[in-house]
Amino acid sequence: MTGARFDQIIDRTGTHSYKWDDVGEVFGSNELLPMWVADMDFQSPDSVIEAVVERAQHGVYGYAGDFDGYFNSVKDWFNKRFNCKIEKDWIKTTPGVVPALNMAVRTYTNPGDKVIIQSPVYPPFFNVVRNNGCHVINNELIEEKGKYYIDFEDLDKKASDSRAKILMLCSPHNPVGRVWSREELKKIGEICQKNNLILISDEIHGDLTFPGNNNIPYFKIMSELNFNNVILCTSPAKTFNVAGLQTSSVIIPDQCLRSSFNNTLEANGFSKPNIFGLIAAESCYNYGEDWLDELREYLYQNFLFIEDYLKNNIPALEVTKSQGTYLAWLDIRKTGKTTKEIQKLLVSQGKVALIPGTKFGPNGEGFLRLNFGCPQKQLHQGLDRIAKVINSL
């Protein structure tokens, strides 16, 4: 039956899992159901497991080489999933998207420059900017009737700052689940082009959209605008649940931007990727389509389950209208409590771990992020624990 493979509950404790084994260190209790950090509780596709096991059985784990198979798999993936043509020469590898973002900011800014981000947003965006001696310009998203939009008037004004060098876009957006429309993406590009900004598009969730919503890789917009200052970061990490293998692609069409980025990688000691990550990623892209299509439907059903559960069992909570990812942005403002207060109760009484919205920026107050990339039975258990706390207020 379609989706049945994702119903299996797998014990991940004792497997060096950050999500499960470090929950006590992060939240102060080992008794929590972890629904926080963004990796899923599903096994990766069988083809990926088999490819990694086969390579492991070889027994010699020397430096990785011969990357053509990997580069071709990335190129083919963009073509068959997004009808988007890229070239092998555009691709650089990094051990994750967050390291890629760090290297990009380090490459294209000087200390004291500014980088535009759009909160509420993935917390490392803030760290990437500040850790490299730059300042955050926050173009806060606008919330209207449970859905988020870009404040283009504010973005246009802030992009004109002479010290602004980069716009860092989260597409699809973590945590609010927006899949940006073609019109929105074009407006972003036009503003960047007008102000000579480099656009860095983090598209790590680009494969995980809900029915009727399709991610548009920024390269398709770039060609329409004749705008070349675009860097796209992607990875099979979220899509196929292989984040621990730490292999990502940074795709840079412009030769000058690509050469500068490569110089930064070399200066910081990044050379060859993890050989198991390389093998896994190639297998994901070459053989993972059917698995992914089942996963997307399962995740969508999980999201609908959350909507229905909250409506019928926790009326004080609402979930933001999402178009993709496996992350739910829960609105707790009707409880009359702060995020910190609710978070404390969920940990101490509910025994469930979510990420407080305040981690995602100032307009994250009044929200929590829940990871629903798990078997629906496990999701139900987590929601029951949340209900116990909220309905006792």
C-alpha positions as CSV (number, residue, x, y, z in Angstrom):
1,M,0.0,0.0,0.0
2,T,1.3,3.4,-0.9
3,G,2.9,5.1,2.1
4,A,2.9,2.0,4.3
5,R,6.7,2.0,4.5
6,F,6.5,5.3,6.3
7,D,4.2,4.0,9.0
8,Q,7.1,1.9,10.5
9,I,8.3,3.3,13.8
10,I,12.0,2.9,14.0
11,D,13.9,3.2,17.3
12,R,16.7,5.7,16.7
13,T,18.0,6.0,20.2
14,G,21.6,4.9,20.6
15,T,22.4,5.6,17.0
16,H,24.3,8.9,17.5
17,S,21.1,10.7,16.5
18,Y,21.2,14.4,17.4
19,K,17.4,14.5,17.3
20,W,16.9,11.6,19.7
21,D,20.1,11.1,21.6
22,D,20.9,14.8,22.4
23,V,17.3,15.8,23.3
24,G,18.2,15.7,27.0
25,E,21.2,17.9,26.6
26,V,19.2,20.5,24.6
27,F,15.9,20.4,26.5
28,G,17.0,19.2,29.9
29,S,15.1,15.9,29.8
30,N,15.6,12.5,28.1
31,E,11.9,11.6,28.4
32,L,10.8,13.8,25.6
33,L,9.3,12.9,22.2
34,P,11.5,14.8,19.9
35,M,9.7,16.8,17.2
36,W,12.2,19.5,16.9
37,V,15.3,19.3,14.7
38,A,14.6,18.9,11.0
39,D,15.4,15.4,10.1
40,M,12.8,12.7,9.5
41,D,12.2,9.4,11.3
42,F,11.9,7.4,8.0
43,Q,14.4,5.1,6.5
44,S,16.0,6.3,3.3
45,P,15.2,4.6,0.1
46,D,16.2,0.9,-0.2
47,S,18.4,1.8,-3.2
48,V,20.4,4.3,-1.1
49,I,20.8,1.8,1.8
50,E,22.0,-0.8,-0.6
51,A,24.5,1.5,-2.3
52,V,26.0,2.6,1.0
53,V,26.3,-1.0,2.3
54,E,27.8,-2.2,-1.0
55,R,30.4,0.6,-0.8
56,A,31.1,-0.1,2.9
57,Q,31.7,-3.8,2.2
58,H,34.5,-2.9,-0.2
59,G,36.5,-2.1,3.0
60,V,38.8,0.6,1.7
61,Y,37.7,4.1,2.5
62,G,40.2,6.4,0.8
63,Y,39.8,9.9,-0.6
64,A,36.8,10.4,-2.9
65,G,37.4,11.0,-6.6
66,D,35.7,10.7,-10.0
67,F,32.7,13.0,-9.3
68,D,31.2,12.8,-12.8
69,G,28.5,10.3,-11.7
70,Y,27.4,12.6,-8.9
71,F,27.5,15.8,-11.0
72,N,25.4,14.0,-13.7
73,S,22.9,12.8,-11.1
74,V,22.4,16.4,-9.9
75,K,22.1,17.7,-13.4
76,D,19.6,15.0,-14.4
77,W,17.6,15.6,-11.3
78,F,17.0,19.3,-12.0
79,N,16.1,18.4,-15.6
80,K,13.6,15.7,-14.8
81,R,12.0,17.1,-11.7
82,F,12.0,20.8,-12.5
83,N,12.6,21.0,-16.3
84,C,15.6,23.1,-15.4
85,K,18.9,22.7,-17.3
86,I,22.2,23.2,-15.4
87,E,25.8,22.4,-16.3
88,K,28.2,20.1,-14.5
89,D,30.8,22.8,-14.3
90,W,28.4,25.0,-12.2
91,I,28.4,22.5,-9.3
92,K,30.6,22.7,-6.2
93,T,30.3,20.3,-3.3
94,T,30.2,21.3,0.4
95,P,29.6,19.3,3.6
96,G,26.1,20.7,4.1
97,V,24.1,23.8,3.1
98,V,24.9,25.7,6.2
99,P,28.7,25.5,5.5
100,A,27.9,26.6,2.0
101,L,26.1,29.6,3.2
102,N,29.0,30.5,5.5
103,M,31.4,30.2,2.7
104,A,29.3,32.3,0.4
105,V,29.0,35.1,2.9
106,R,32.7,34.9,3.5
107,T,33.3,35.1,-0.2
108,Y,31.1,37.9,-1.3
109,T,31.2,40.3,1.7
110,N,33.7,42.2,3.8
111,P,33.3,42.6,7.6
112,G,30.8,45.4,8.3
113,D,28.7,44.6,5.1
114,K,25.0,43.7,5.4
115,V,23.0,40.7,4.4
116,I,19.2,40.7,4.0
117,I,17.2,37.8,5.5
118,Q,13.5,37.3,5.9
119,S,12.3,36.3,9.3
120,P,10.8,34.2,10.8
121,V,13.6,32.1,9.2
122,Y,15.9,29.1,9.7
123,P,18.0,30.2,12.7
124,P,21.4,29.5,11.1
125,F,20.7,32.3,8.7
126,F,21.3,34.8,11.5
127,N,24.5,33.0,12.7
128,V,25.9,32.7,9.2
129,V,25.7,36.5,8.8
130,R,27.0,37.5,12.2
131,N,29.7,34.9,12.5
132,N,31.3,36.3,9.3
133,G,31.4,39.9,10.7
134,C,28.4,41.2,8.8
135,H,25.1,42.8,10.0
136,V,21.6,41.4,9.5
137,I,19.0,43.4,7.7
138,N,15.7,41.9,8.5
139,N,13.0,42.1,5.8
140,E,10.3,40.6,8.0
141,L,7.6,38.5,6.3
142,I,4.0,39.7,6.6
143,E,1.4,37.4,8.0
144,E,-2.1,37.7,6.7
145,K,-4.9,35.2,7.6
146,G,-2.5,32.4,8.5
147,K,-0.2,32.8,5.4
148,Y,3.0,34.7,5.0
149,Y,4.0,37.1,2.2
150,I,7.1,39.2,1.4
151,D,7.0,42.9,2.2
152,F,8.3,44.1,-1.1
153,E,8.1,47.8,-0.2
154,D,10.3,47.2,2.8
155,L,12.6,44.9,0.8
156,D,13.1,47.5,-1.9
157,K,14.0,50.2,0.7
158,K,16.4,48.0,2.6
159,A,18.1,46.6,-0.6
160,S,19.1,50.2,-1.5
161,D,21.4,50.3,1.6
162,S,24.9,50.8,0.1
163,R,26.3,48.2,2.5
164,A,23.8,45.5,1.6
165,K,25.6,42.9,-0.5
166,I,23.5,39.7,-0.4
167,L,19.9,38.6,-0.1
168,M,19.6,35.2,1.4
169,L,16.4,33.6,0.3
170,C,14.8,30.5,1.9
171,S,12.9,28.8,-0.9
172,P,10.7,26.9,0.0
173,H,10.6,28.7,3.3
174,N,11.5,27.2,6.7
175,P,9.5,27.5,9.0
176,V,6.4,29.0,7.4
177,G,6.1,26.6,4.5
178,R,5.7,29.1,1.7
179,V,6.5,28.0,-1.8
180,W,7.2,31.3,-3.5
181,S,5.3,32.0,-6.7
182,R,6.9,33.0,-10.0
183,E,5.7,36.5,-9.6
184,E,7.2,36.8,-6.1
185,L,10.5,35.3,-7.3
186,K,10.7,37.7,-10.2
187,K,10.1,40.7,-7.9
188,I,12.9,39.5,-5.7
189,G,15.2,39.2,-8.7
190,E,14.3,42.6,-10.0
191,I,15.1,44.2,-6.6
192,C,18.4,42.4,-6.4
193,Q,19.3,43.3,-9.9
194,K,18.5,47.0,-9.4
195,N,20.7,47.1,-6.3
196,N,23.5,44.8,-7.5
197,L,22.9,42.3,-4.8
198,I,23.9,38.6,-4.9
199,L,21.0,36.3,-4.4
200,I,21.7,33.1,-2.5
201,S,18.7,30.8,-2.7
202,D,18.6,28.0,-0.1
203,E,16.5,25.4,-1.8
204,I,17.1,22.4,0.4
205,H,13.4,21.8,0.8
206,G,12.7,22.3,-2.9
207,D,11.7,18.7,-3.5
208,L,9.2,18.6,-0.6
209,T,6.2,20.5,-1.8
210,F,2.5,19.7,-1.5
211,P,0.0,18.9,-4.3
212,G,-0.6,22.0,-6.5
213,N,2.6,23.7,-5.3
214,N,5.9,23.3,-7.2
215,N,9.2,24.8,-6.3
216,I,10.7,27.0,-9.1
217,P,14.5,26.8,-9.0
218,Y,15.8,30.3,-9.2
219,F,17.8,29.5,-12.3
220,K,14.5,29.5,-14.2
221,I,13.8,33.0,-13.0
222,M,17.4,34.1,-13.6
223,S,17.2,33.4,-17.3
224,E,13.9,35.4,-17.6
225,L,15.5,38.4,-16.0
226,N,19.0,38.1,-17.5
227,F,20.2,38.3,-13.9
228,N,23.3,36.2,-13.2
229,N,24.2,37.0,-9.6
230,V,22.5,33.8,-8.3
231,I,23.9,31.0,-6.2
232,L,21.6,28.0,-5.5
233,C,22.2,25.7,-2.6
234,T,20.6,22.3,-2.5
235,S,21.1,18.8,-1.1
236,P,19.4,15.4,-0.9
237,A,19.7,15.7,2.9
238,K,16.1,16.7,3.7
239,T,14.5,15.1,0.7
240,F,15.9,11.6,1.3
241,N,16.8,11.8,5.0
242,V,20.5,11.6,4.5
243,A,21.6,14.8,6.4
244,G,24.2,12.9,8.4
245,L,26.1,12.1,5.3
246,Q,26.8,15.8,4.8
247,T,26.8,16.2,1.0
248,S,25.4,19.3,-0.7
249,S,25.7,21.1,-4.0
250,V,26.3,24.8,-4.5
251,I,25.3,25.7,-8.1
252,I,26.9,28.8,-9.5
253,P,26.4,29.6,-13.2
254,D,28.5,32.8,-13.2
255,Q,32.2,31.9,-13.8
256,C,33.6,34.8,-11.8
257,L,31.3,34.1,-8.8
258,R,32.1,30.4,-9.0
259,S,35.9,31.0,-9.1
260,S,35.7,33.2,-6.1
261,F,33.6,30.7,-4.2
262,N,36.1,27.9,-5.1
263,N,39.0,30.0,-3.8
264,T,37.2,30.4,-0.4
265,L,36.6,26.6,-0.2
266,E,40.2,25.9,-0.8
267,A,41.4,28.6,1.6
268,N,39.2,27.0,4.3
269,G,40.3,23.5,3.7
270,F,37.2,22.2,1.9
271,S,38.4,19.8,-0.8
272,K,36.8,16.4,-1.4
273,P,33.4,15.3,-0.2
274,N,32.5,12.3,2.0
275,I,32.7,9.2,-0.1
276,F,29.6,7.7,1.5
277,G,27.7,11.0,1.1
278,L,28.7,11.0,-2.6
279,I,27.5,7.4,-3.1
280,A,24.2,8.1,-1.3
281,A,23.4,11.3,-3.1
282,E,24.0,9.7,-6.5
283,S,21.7,6.9,-5.6
284,C,19.0,9.3,-4.3
285,Y,18.9,11.3,-7.5
286,N,19.2,8.3,-9.8
287,Y,16.7,5.9,-8.2
288,G,14.7,7.8,-5.5
289,E,11.9,9.3,-7.5
290,D,9.2,6.7,-6.7
291,W,10.1,6.8,-3.0
292,L,10.0,10.6,-3.0
293,D,6.6,10.7,-4.6
294,E,5.2,8.4,-1.9
295,L,6.9,10.5,0.8
296,R,5.4,13.8,-0.5
297,E,1.9,12.3,-0.3
298,Y,2.5,10.9,3.2
299,L,3.8,14.3,4.4
300,Y,0.9,16.1,2.9
301,Q,-1.5,13.7,4.7
302,N,0.4,14.3,7.9
303,F,-0.1,18.0,7.5
304,L,-3.8,17.6,6.9
305,F,-3.9,15.4,10.0
306,I,-2.4,18.2,12.0
307,E,-5.0,20.7,10.7
308,D,-7.9,18.4,11.5
309,Y,-6.5,17.5,14.9
310,L,-6.0,21.0,16.0
311,K,-9.5,22.0,14.8
312,N,-11.1,19.2,16.7
313,N,-8.9,18.8,19.8
314,I,-6.8,22.0,20.4
315,P,-8.9,25.0,19.2
316,A,-6.5,27.4,20.9
317,L,-3.8,26.4,18.4
318,E,-3.7,27.0,14.6
319,V,-1.2,25.9,12.0
320,T,0.1,28.2,9.3
321,K,-1.1,27.4,5.8
322,S,1.8,25.4,4.4
323,Q,2.6,24.6,0.8
324,G,5.6,22.3,1.5
325,T,8.4,21.0,3.8
326,Y,7.7,18.7,6.8
327,L,7.7,21.6,9.3
328,A,4.5,23.0,10.9
329,W,4.5,26.5,12.2
330,L,2.1,26.5,15.1
331,D,0.3,29.7,16.2
332,I,-0.1,29.6,20.0
333,R,-1.1,33.3,20.5
334,K,-4.7,32.4,21.5
335,T,-3.4,30.8,24.6
336,G,-2.4,34.2,26.0
337,K,0.9,32.7,27.0
338,T,4.4,33.6,25.7
339,T,6.4,31.1,23.6
340,K,8.8,30.6,26.5
341,E,5.9,29.8,28.9
342,I,4.3,27.3,26.5
343,Q,7.7,25.7,25.7
344,K,8.4,25.2,29.3
345,L,5.1,23.5,29.9
346,L,5.4,21.3,26.9
347,V,8.8,20.0,28.2
348,S,7.9,19.6,31.8
349,Q,4.3,18.4,31.5
350,G,3.8,17.3,27.9
351,K,7.2,15.6,27.5
352,V,7.4,16.7,23.9
353,A,10.2,18.8,22.3
354,L,9.4,21.5,19.8
355,I,11.5,24.5,18.7
356,P,10.3,27.9,20.1
357,G,9.4,30.4,17.4
358,T,11.7,33.0,19.0
359,K,14.7,31.1,17.6
360,F,13.5,32.2,14.1
361,G,13.6,35.9,14.7
362,P,11.6,38.6,16.5
363,N,8.4,37.9,14.7
364,G,8.5,34.3,15.8
365,E,7.1,35.2,19.2
366,G,3.8,33.4,19.7
367,F,4.8,30.4,17.5
368,L,6.4,26.9,17.8
369,R,7.9,24.8,15.0
370,L,6.9,21.1,14.9
371,N,8.6,18.5,12.7
372,F,5.9,16.1,11.3
373,G,8.4,14.0,9.2
374,C,7.5,10.9,11.2
375,P,5.0,8.0,11.2
376,Q,1.5,9.3,11.6
377,K,1.0,7.2,14.8
378,Q,4.0,9.0,16.3
379,L,2.7,12.4,15.1
380,H,-0.6,11.5,16.8
381,Q,1.2,10.8,20.1
382,G,3.0,14.1,19.9
383,L,-0.2,16.0,19.3
384,D,-1.9,14.2,22.2
385,R,0.9,15.4,24.5
386,I,0.5,19.0,23.2
387,A,-3.3,18.8,23.7
388,K,-2.8,17.7,27.3
389,V,-0.8,20.8,28.1
390,I,-2.8,23.4,26.1
391,N,-6.2,22.2,27.1
392,S,-5.2,22.3,30.8
393,L,-4.4,26.1,30.7
